[in-house]
């Protein structure tokens, strides 16, 4: 976590601090699913009902770094498709 890196057998992925916080939040969430509003409130500390595209921007950048189909983005939420954490 402190290194902002995700390691697998095949590669190592360097994350920004925000991407790392997003990924960590999803790993700790129920079924690896999280609402974008939760990220705004807890990662960016924005007030409720604040409109911002910053979450979407960071999620798209994170999705581009991760293996294909690992991060699923929906209008109000995102989901990590994880098979194993070994």
N, C-alpha and C positions, 0 to 999 in steps of 0.2 A: 504493500500500500504506500509506504513512504517513498518508494522509487517511482511510483506512477507508471508501473509496467505490468503487463499481463504476459505471462510466459506459458508456452505450450511446448510440446515435444518438437514441433516444427518451427516455431518462431517466437520472437519477443516483440511485443507491441508497446511502444512508448505513448503514454497518455498525458494530456495537459492536466492541471489540477482540477478543473471543472469536469472534464471527461472522467477522471478518476473518481470524483465524488458521485457522478451520475451512475457509473458502473457499480460502485460500492452500494449505493442506495438500492439499485435493482437486485443485487445479490442478496441483500438483507431483507428484501420484501417477500411477501407471500407469493409463491409461484413465479418469482422473478418478474413480476409485473408491477408497474408503477404509473401513477397519473402524472401528467406534465404539471398540473397545478401543485402537486406535492413537491416537485423539483423546484419550481419557482419559489415556493415558500421556504423550503429547507436548504436548498443549495445556494440560491441567489438571495434569500431573505427578502423577497418582494412581498408586498402586502397582498392580501386576498383580492381577487378580481382585477389584478393588474394585467394588462395585455402586453405581451412581449414576444418577439420572435427569437429571442436569444436562446431559449430552450430548444426550439426546433433546429436552429443553426448548429448548436453543440451536438444534438442527437444525430444529425446528418453527418457531421464530421466523425463522430464516434462510430457510426454504422460503416462508414467508408474504411475505417481502420480495422474493424473486426472481420472475421471470416464470413463468407457469404451466408445469408439467412440466419445469422446468430442474433441480430437485433431486428425486431419487427416493430415498425412505427405505425401508429394509428393516429387518428385525429386528436384524441385526448390522452393517449397512454402509449407506453412502450413496453416491450416484453423481450426478455432474453431467452433464446431457445438453447438451453444447456442440457446436454445429455449426461455429462459426468464432470465432477469437480476433482477427479483424481489427479 
